[in-house]
Amino acid sequence: MATVPASTDRRFGLGRQVRLPGPLRLDSGAALAPVDIAYETYGTLNADASNAILICHALTGDQYVASQHPLTGKPGWWWRMVGEGKPVDPARHFIVCANVLGSCMGSSGPATVDPGRDEPYAMRFPVITIGDMVRAQAMLLDHLGVERLRAVIGGSMGGMQALTWPTLYPDRVELALVIASTARHSAQNIAFHEVGRQAIMADPRWRGGDYYADNDVPSSGLAVARMAAHITYLSEAGLTEKFGRRLQARPDSPGGQKTFGFDADFQVESYLRHQGLSFVDRFDANSYLYITRAMDYYDIAEDHEGSLARAFARTKARFCIVSFDTDWLYPTAESRVIVHALNASGAPASFVELSSPFGHDAFLLEAPELNRVVDGFLRAGER
């Protein structure tokens, strides 16, 4: 299969967006048309289109996996993993990362315009699932001329997508790398998400989701939702090491002192408030509602007569499952459930639990051991 060099093909490169006619049939029974997908590609698709790697992002992530974020100015969220000389290398791989369906960085979601009404969908946008996100990615890959993925990789919610790909498209995936993830959302996970959603919907500025016209967004509710979620991404040991019970320094008290009020006395309080306030500048509250709901609905076994092993019965993909010992959001036990199901289905799988003080967020931070695992897995049998 001959390909056009990426430099002359407008489908390829940074900051891309495509409108596909659809319709995209959703698990809810609704159909979405057209379908907007914002994405970035790195590297060049080789002659037989055999070097494509799809990277799937987490809940609050985006397509800027290895390029500067246009709103924050920060490096891509996985610059430690993706780039020249790194495990996912554009010199060897054609890398695709797409903003998920339902998000707010250019893909179809509640903030995008409903062509039937010429105004944002808001809460009229159909409820989506992880499977719907994967089907939208498949539409994008069709558009890019990628019939088969060398690998699909993701952490957290990205890991859910990576795990779902071989179940929906068993002939399109060679390798699936699932990091710090799960095959189903637990009651505890759903509970934390519900707290966040209720915080958003209790904000008077949410107004049933119709806040786009005057851009008076429910920032207070979204900030609280982010604060609550961010706690689950960290470990107790990590929080203790970083903050402990240290008080926040003030101009009149460099060492910190109690105010006997409700300002941010503790450093950890100040940190969480900063995380919440910075988040509202780059994310849409309605998208947060939709994506967390998609994660809560996630249960691969439910779609296969209650059998997780049956979900992988038809795929020929090889799997690598990675967990972190301090991740209590998606603990190692969840990864072991996936590995046991893969073993029961006969699918080749490797598994590793890595040690890190950083909890769930470890896959996004400096983790040389993770880089070595990813590099080794991708290079095994690489042509």
N, C-alpha and C positions, 0 to 999 in steps of 0.2 A: 504494500500500500504506500504509494508515494505521498509525501506531505509537502505543504507549502512552508517555507521557512517562517518561523514565528515573527521575524522582523517585518515581513510583508503581509502577514495575515492578521487582520484587525480582531480576530477572535482571541488572539493570544496576547498576554502582557498584563501589566498592572492596571488597576482601576477599571476593569471591564464590567459591562452590564449588558444583558441580552433580554429581549422580550420574546418569549416563546408562545406560540398561539394556543398550545394546550388542546383540549382541556386536560387538566390533571385531576384524575379521579381520587378523591380523598376517602380515608377510612370512615369518615362520618356519613358518607353517601353523597356529599356535595361534590360539585365539580368546579374547579378554579380555572378561569380563562380570562385574559391571557395570564402567563406566569412570568414575572420578572425575576431574574437571578443576577445578583452582583457577585463578581468573582475575580480572582487573580490567578495568573499562571506564571510559572518560573521554569526556565529551561526550555528545551526543544523536544517535541514529540519525534521519536526516531522513525525510521523508514517503515517498520512494520507495526508501529504504534504499540510497542510492547514495554515501554518504560514509564507508563503513566502511574502516578501515585496521587491518590485523593486523600487530602487531610481534612478531617472533620473537626469543627470547633465546638467548644463548650457553650453553656447557657449564655454567658455574656460576651462571648468571643465574636469574631467576625472573620472576614476574608483576608485581613491584613496579617497573615501568618508570619511573613518575613520582610515586610515593607513598613515604612513609617505610617502610623495611623494619622489620617487627615485631620481628625478633631483634637487629638491629644498631643500629637507630635512625637509620641513615644515609638520605640522600635516595635516591630511585629511581635505578637504575643508568644511566638515560639522561635524567636531568632536563635536561641541556643541549640535548637534541633535542626533547623532548616537554613541552608545557605552553603556557600562554597566551603568545601572541606569538612562539612558536617554530615551526620548520618543520612539526612535527606538532602541530596546535593543536586542542584540544577545542572551541574556538569554531567551527571549521569541520569538524572530523572527528569521527566516532564511532570511538574507538580501543579496540582489544581487545589484551590481552596475556595469554597463558595459560602457566601452568607446564607444561613439556613432559612428555609421558608418560615415566615412568621416573625422574622427579626426586623431590624430597623436600619440596616446599612445598605439598602438598595434592593433587597429581595422583597417579593410580595409579602406584605404583612398588614397589620391594622393601620399603619401610618400611610400606606400607599393609596393611590387614588382608585376608587371603584369606578371603572369606566361606565357603568350603568347610571351613576349618579353624579359623576364629575366632582366628587369630594372624597376625602379619606374614608376607607372602610370603617375605621374605628371598631366597635364591637360587632359590626355586621360581618367582619371577616370570619370565614368558617373556622371552627375549631380543628386543629391539626394534631398529628401524631408524629412520632419519630419515623415511622414508616413513610409517612407523607414527605418528610424532609428528604429521605433517601430516594424516593421516586422522583422528586424534583432534581436531585443531583444527577440521577440517571438521564433525565431529559437534557441536562446541561452537557453531560459527557457525549450524548448522541450528537448534539450540536457541534461539539469540538472534534468529532471523529474518533472518539475513544470507545472501542467496543469492549475492551477487556482491561481491567486494572492489574498492574503488577502488584500493587498493594493499596489497601485502605487503612488509614491510621487515625486514631483519635483517642483523646483522654476525656474522662468524665462523660458529659453528654455526647461528646465526639466519639467516645468509646461505644456508646449505645448505637450510634449510627454505623460505626465500623463493624459491630457485631451483627447488626441487622442486614447489612449489605449481602453477605453470603446466603442469608435465608431468603431474601427476595430475588436475588440474581445469582443463583449458585454457579452459573457458567461464566460470570464476568469478573470474578475475583480470584487471584492466585494466592495472595497473602492477606491476612487480616490481623492487625496489631491493635489490641484493646488494652488501654492503660487506665488504671484507677477508675474502673467502671463496674457495671452490674448488668444482669439480664432482666431485672425487674426493679421497679421502685418500691421500697418498703413503706410500711405505715409511718415510720419515723420520718422518712424523706418527704412523704406527702404532707405530714403535719407541719414541717418547717416551711414548705412552700405555701401552705394555706395561711400561715401567719403573715408571710410576705404579701400574699394577694389581698388579704383583709386590710393590711396597712395601706395599700394603694387605694383600695375601694372606699376606705373610710376617710380618705383625704377629700375635703369639700371640693377641691379643684379637679377631682377626677370626673365628676359630672356624667357618670355612666359611660365614660370613655370619650365623650365629645368635647375635647379640649384643644383640638388642632387649630380651629379657626382663629383664636386669639393667642395661641401659643402660651396660655397660662396653665402650665403643666402641673400635675400632682407631684411636685418634687419632694415634698415632705414625706409622703407615703412611700414613694419609690426609694428614698434614702433609707428609711427604716427597713424596708424589705431587703435592701442590699446589706445593711448592717447585720441583720439576723442571719442571712445566708452566709455572709463572710465568716462568721464564727464557725460554721460547719466546715469551712475549707482549711481551717488551721488545727493544730493539735494543742492539747493542754501544755505539753512540755515546751512547744515552740512559743506559745503565748507567755508562759512563765519566764522563759529565757529572755525573750525580747522586752517584756514589760514588767513582769512580776506585779507587785503592788506599788510600784513607783509612782509618785505624784508628778503631775504636770508642772514644769517650770513656768514661772511667771516673771514679768519685769521686776516686780517688787519682792520676788522670792525665787531666785534661780534654782534653789533646791526643791522647790515645790512646797505647798502647804494646803491644808484643808480649808475650803471656803465655808463649810457648814451650810452649803446650798446645793444647787443642782446643776452647776456648771461642770465642765469636764475636769474633775479633780485628778483622776487617774490617767496615766499615759495611754492605757488601753482604751479608755473612753474617747480620748482625743483621736486616736488612730481610727476607731470605728466610725466616728463622725466624719472624719476626712474621707474614708472609703465611701460612705454614703453620699456625701455632697459632690465628690468628684464623679461619681457614677451617673448622676442625673444629667450631666452635661453631654453624655455620649449614648444614652440608652433611652428607649421609649417605654413608658409605664405599661401601655397596653401590650406591647411585645413581651414584656416580662410576664404578664398574666398568661398569654397564649403559650409561651415556650415552657413555663413551669407546668402548665396543664398537660402539655404533650409529654413531658417527662413523667408526670404522675400516672398517665395512662400506660406507660411503657411496661410491657410484660410479654416477652417473646413467646414463652410457653403457652400463654393464653390463646395465641393465634395458631397453635399447633396441638390442639386437643389436650392442653395441659402438660405436654411433654417437651421439655427443653431439648432433649436429645433428638427428638423427631424434627425439630426446626433445622438441624444441620445435616439431616440424612442425605440430602441430594448434593451438597456442595463438595467440591474437590479442593477447596482452599486449605492452606496450612495456617494455623493460628498461633499467635503468641499472646499470652495473657500476662499482664504485669500489674502487681499491686504494691502498696506501700504499707509498712507495718504500723504507721501512726495515723493512717487514714480511717477515721471512724464514720465518715459519710458513706463511703463504699468500701467497707473493710475487706481484708483478705478472704474472709469466709465467703463473700459474694463471688470473688474470682474463682475460688475453688469449686463452687457450684457450677460455674461455666465450664471449667476444665473437666469435671466429672461428666457433664453432659456431652462434651466433645468426645471424650474417651468412649462413652457409651454408644455414640453414633459412628465411631470408627474414624473420625476426623483427626488428622495429625495435629497435635497441639503441644506446645511447650509452655511452661509456667515459671515465673520467678517472682518472689516477694523481695522487694528492695527495702533497705533500712534508710529512714530519713526522719529528721525531727520536725519536718514541715507539714505533716498531715496531708490532706487531700491535694493541696496546691503544689505538692512536691514535683509533679510532672511538668510544671511550668517554670520551675526554678533550677538553679544549678544542680545538676544530677549526672555526674560523669558515668555512673553505673548504668543509668537509663540510656544514655547515649550509646554506650557500648552494646547494650542489649539490642537496641533498634538497629544499629549499624550491622551487627552480626546477623540478625534475622533477615535484613534486606539483602545482604551480600550472599547469603547461602543460596547457591544455585543460580546466582545472577548471571545473565548472559553477557 
